Amino acid sequence: MLLDVFPDPALVIDGKLQSAEIDEFIYHESLVHPPLLHHPNPKTVFIMGGGEGSTARELLRHKTVEKVIMCDIDEEVVMFCKSHLTVNSKAFCDPRLELVINDARAELEKREDKYDVIVGDLADPIEGGPCYQLYTKNFYELTIKPKLKHGGIFVTQAGPAGVFSHTEVFSCIFNTLKQVFKYVVPYSAHIPSYADMWGWVMASDYPMTLSPDELDLRIKQRLNGENRYLDGKTFVAASTLSKAIRKSLDNETHVYTEGSARFIHGHGNGQKHKHA
């Protein structure tokens, strides 16, 4: 495993860009704050993956949050980030954070606790990769959903979401979650370091329909510090997908299973390969 932090700084593992300090706030604010803000009172959160600590950092900015479990399988990556990513030092030292080194699926299944929000900050589904099974209908139905409390929300990163790239995995992750949850919200943002739009999907059995003003009010009331990227209008824009992508998502029929998985192909700086 190759671990590097470049002067600008960026985290690179095995030659693949994980996160660049210059724009990681776009990814992590987009992943964390929509589900936390749409939940009426999020107190407990489980992160699948998230080894660099940035997801925990954003979660712990929420005043209502009492406990965050961060479960990442790669101890070497976690310890490296804990030592070198100073922007996340405060999060790693926060007493509300419980760090667990384990497979996220195994950890969720063995725990009896339920959570207000579960966050999938996972590696992309790559053929032969460590976690494509964590994007399947069975996993969502049999592991994720039973571990959510009343009113609970699940969110996952969902790969490239550009006009041409969204059919790799974004559309079928969206469609798969639609088979399991009553309400599913796909959204996206441009991340320069990934050289593409990036997608997330939020899912719940409870409506997630806050207005921009309501989101801004919750940001003001609940968050310590100021977001650099996400506010109410930004989220409404992010979840207003283009006509071409909306039509594609509406017509998507593929359901992600272990036997009919879709994978992101190709390597290099255009792909996010976070370790779960």
Sequence and secondary structure as in RCSB ss.txt:
>XXXX:A:sequence
MLLDVFPDPALVIDGKLQSAEIDEFIYHESLVHPPLLHHPNPKTVFIMGGGEGSTARELLRHKTVEKVIMCDIDE
EVVMFCKSHLTVNSKAFCDPRLELVINDARAELEKREDKYDVIVGDLADPIEGGPCYQLYTKNFYELTIKPKLKH
GGIFVTQAGPAGVFSHTEVFSCIFNTLKQVFKYVVPYSAHIPSYADMWGWVMASDYPMTLSPDELDLRIKQRLNG
ENRYLDGKTFVAASTLSKAIRKSLDNETHVYTEGSARFIHGHGNGQKHKHA
>XXXX:A:secstr
  EEE SS EEEETTEEEEETTTHHHHHHHHHHHHHHHSSS  EEEEEE TTSHHHHHHTTBTT  EEEEEES H
HHHHHHHHH GGGHHHHH TTEEEEES HHHHHHH    EEEEEEE     TT S GGGGSHHHIIIIIGGGEEE
EEEEEEEEEE STTTTTTTHHHHHHHHHTT SEEEEEEEEEGGGTEEEEEEEEESS     HHHHHHHHHHHBSS
  SS  HHHHHHHTS  HHHHHHHHH      TTS       STTS     
